[in-house]
Amino acid sequence: MWILKDKKIKNVLVSVFNKDGLISVIKKLDEHGVNIYSTGGTEKYLTDNNIHVTKVEDLTSYPSILNGRVKTLHPKIFGGILSRRDVEEDKNQLKKYVIPEFDLVIVDLYPFEKTVQSPNVTEQEIIEKIDIGGISLIRAAAKNFKDVLVVSEISQYDQLLDIIKQNCSSSLENRQEFAINAFKISSKYDTSIYNYFSNNSNDIFLQNINKKYNLRYGENPHQKGVFFGNLEEFLTKLNGKDLSYNNLLDIDAAINLISEFDESTFAILKHNNACGVASRENLLDAWKGALEADPISAFGGVLISNREIKLDVAKEINKLFYEVLIAPSFAKDALELLSQKKNRVILQQKDVLLPEKQFRTILNGVLQQEKDVKTDSVSDMKIVTKITPTKQEKIDLIFASKICKHTKSNTIVFAKNKQLIASGVGQTSRVDALNQAVKKALNFKFNLSGAVMASDAFFPFPDCVSLANDAGITSVIQPGGSIKDNLSIEYCDKHEMSMVMTGTRHFKH
């Protein structure tokens, strides 16, 4: 059992790459009579700012060698960090070899990740940014948190200043907290190096995300939820309450869906599925078309546009209750109107590429896969029927296919004139999905005559194309690949329907 004892800071070792904010910390330590030991560029920086510093070289009797590769790797440094203050033998050895006890270690790491991302960087430059001394000092100080306070990033300086003001002593609670952060930084650093040299291979699952957001709740209010990642990289929150687990799932689905469309498009999502999508020259018309598909499901949904929201669109959107609105930009007057409801989440999407790997936890492990980045195009269409789809049908087939790709399987999507008419989603049979889509379309008074149908997987039997024909569908897009494809093709030929196969399945489980 450790004694909860404060530790007076008498000696500090300082060696940092980033000097921002350092002076205020060191001056405060100096005011408290703390002995300051430092190396290389840090020592020069402090000396130039009129702070008395003991060079590490004077302590170790060894100069910095190998062009700075070896500066602090010495028993007089690590002995002073790792010594156990309550072990008599350790104390005697420090006395024998004239080693100071370091009570505080302020060290950061070479910017490896930033260097890797730099344009035209050489491999040698990257290698030189693999920190050895710094990471060793951080780990040693964190290991000995019982006696040593380790500060491993600039964001901790304010908290450190508070500690210094309190009689320049650290509590065990302080030291434990800072040590945990140090091990977190160490782990992330090593992960970054591994991922670079392994070229993100699939030999081992190794991820380290150093930023988290506490969510309003998890999938249900009785579940806690946390998001690990840098949301600010993709989105700027302009208004609204904290996000929930479900909000983020829907936001992810919405961003992935809208990324498929180049033309001015509006989409409405509910429970990860599109309940309204329309592409039009005018965004206001796109909004009206998207809402028309299913105004009931749109209530409380997530809205997304790939164009700026202006006042005319904002006025119409404002009539609907929704959870989240996402767009690349907002006109000032539009944002003022939409922000009048303080809980409504408004997000500005940034032009940043999404990751191409996906992860999902199952059982006691993690599933990893490449993201489905394949978007069906007219060039992918293999016309398998006697009748060829019209120009407009081809446009609608691709439109429907894009929505189908981002809808839970099994799924069927009906579209007409670049508007989602209805969909059947997440059904255990493709027939059930189709019947669901038909019922929904009729419920909202849509005429399916001349509409097209997309399926995320092949038809094992001709029953789906038969039901589609009965509903008025004139053209079908599907991946093909069933041993009984010929039965569906023959049915289409007999009933003057066109059908294309893409060769690409788009399951979304």
Buried (B, 14 or more C-beta within 10 A) or exposed (E): EEEEEBBEBBBBBBBBBEBEBBBEBBEBBBEBEBBBBBBBEBBEBBEEEEBEBBBBBEBBEBEBEEEEEBBBBBEBBBBBBBBEBEEEEBBEBBEEEEBBBBBBBBBBBBBBBEBBEEEEEEEEEBEBBBBEBBBBBBBBBBBBBBBBBBBBBBEBBEEBBEBBEEEBBBBBEBBBBBBEBBBBBBEBBBBBBBBBEEEEEEEEEBEBEBEEBEBBBBEEEEEEBEBEBEBEEBBEBBBBEEBBBBBBBBBBBBBBBBBBBEEBBBBBBBBBBBBBBBBBEEBBBBBBBBBBBBBEBBBEBBBBBBBBBBBBBBBEBBEBEBBBBBBBEBBEEBBEBBBEEEEBBBBBBEEEEEEEEEEEEEEEEEEEEEEBEEBBEEEBBEEBBEBEBBEBBBBBBBBBBBBBBBBBBBBBBBBBBBBBBBBBBBBEEBBBBBBBBBEBBEEEEBEBEBBBBBBBBBBBBBBBBBBBBEBBBBBBBBBBBBEEBEBBBEBBBEBEBBBBBBEBBBEBE
